[in-house]
Amino acid sequence: MFKQLWQRQCPCCKKPVNLSDRLCLLQRELVTCKYCAKPLQPNFKTMLFNAFWLSMSASWVIKLNTQLTYEWALIVALFCLASILPALDLLFGLEEHKFN
């Protein structure tokens, strides 16, 4: 059961993609499914939602504890969260990467 907590499914072939396979997301690279060889990325809507609520929450905490205005607190929060968001993307689902 604990092992299933860290596994996500490939949206193409429905095979499991382990956490160790998704670690390349920390460097903003694509995950390649070892079964169907398709490039995968974190779900875009989930990434957007996580960036929104985490940056708003962090900027609110910065604003309460410093004398920065809300706009400057949001800028500081976005710079700090740029390193945290890839780690958060590891926990959520994947989608196939579409090349333009």
Steps between C-alpha positions, in 0.01 A plus 500: 500500500779744585670421169183593310501840666818596314409346162318681222364351180616579150198661327584316175565138600362508860818337637647626830760777501701486823623793704860419406404535132334837565798656681611667177202734549707675767722632221199595283567218255247268342434151635523220246279200562718190500217289356367709208793751468266802485612828658292601802467822693308603812136585446489865390179591685633351822830687462312827448276440801797411723694806387202724568405386849857451620617842376195676645541326836873567517462864400230547764734356768787721378272805502388431857854453632682777312439859399486419128196592295292214365644536148860473624406213729350318200819554297715366785267203544513415128880500504509278810235261371674445167716245680215337694244453223689226311505291817127550537447387137642159593191426707238554232392334175670505162383579149650437160730775376373652174771637273405820315 
